[in-house]
Amino acid sequence: MTRWGLIGASTIAHEWVIDAIRAVGGEIVSVMSTSAERGAAYARDHGIPKSVTTLVELVGDPDVDAVYISTTNELHRDQAIAAAQAGKHVLCEKPLAMALDDARAMIEAARASGVVLATNHHLRAAGTHRAMREAIKAGRIGKPLSARVFHAVYLPPHLQGWRLDKPEAGGGVILDITVHDTDTLRFVLDSDPVEAVAFSQAGGMGKAGLEDAVMGVLRFENGVIAQFHDGFTTKFAETGFEVHGTEGSLIGRNVMTQRPIGTVTLRNADGEQELPVDHSNLYENTLNAFDAAIAGKGKPLCTGEDGIWSLATGLAVIKAAVSGASVKIESGL
């Protein structure tokens, strides 16, 4: 059983991760919030025994085996490094950090301490995306040529906060959603992105010059070109993920979501066929793999190195949108 400390009394932990930790047999022993009042209320509401206000208290707790970091992005580096140096395994929300050097420092700290570092890109744990990856590997669409991701959604009021008004915390749609697209594309296509072009939009939600929508194209090492559309402003859109090859197409509908839902259709010369999908909880899948990695049985579903790739791509998309130029993507791994 893994004993967890939560770094951040966050909405995502409240809505998804606390239940998932407990569902896979884990125990949550402590939560850290810089607000003593918020932390105490959060601990009480979620049945967590301890509430602390400093990082030192949480990572120094001998009852904590692993930490889940869900603070704002600019805090991840120092929190992850402190946890690793204290011998705690780390599951960190995306993006890993605000700069590639910071993310690399997190990985080096984990390696030096011999602990597991994983990035919480939940979408690669979805049955829909795993079915698409397997179909491509089995040659069912021939050679992949292109892809499309539509991940423009409406950011609900209870999540709007820092994502829309704090550029110093990594706000904006690119570091919030485009990084998820990148990781999902890398996973399904089994290839790394090498180049990005993009246009961003300020549709009235983002403040302080932050983008609240973006469209662009990524070129991958295997030659695939992939469109993406991400947004906080589209109240009535659905999400989707398509991959088109020389011998067929995979059409995923309502698949860019935290919920275990959606369909995948294979369309080829024989017509259309809906693929079987294992609709199990994405966060439980992530945590089961994390626990296995702690036990020395394989790697997390999404490693720190995977997190560096999505961060590198997000930063390239930001640069491309600002400059109007094509930007090379290099992870530096």
Secondary structure, 3 states (H helix, E strand, C coil): CCEEEEECCCHHHHHHHHHHHHHCCCEEEEEECCCHHHHHHHHHHHCCCEEECCHHHHHCCCCCCEEEECCCHHHHHHHHHHHHHCCCEEEECCCCCCCHHHHHHHHHHHHHHCCCEEECCHHHHCHHHHHHHHHHHCCCCCCEEEEEEEEECECCHHHHHHHHHCHHHCCCHHHHHHHHHHHHHHHHHCCCEEEEEEEEECCCCCCCCCCCEEEEEEEECCCCEEEEEEECECCCCCCEEEEEECCCEEEEECCCCCCCCCEEEEEECCEEEECCCCCCCHHHHHHHHHHHHHCCCCCCCCEHHHHHHHHHHHHHHHHHHHHCCCEECCCCC
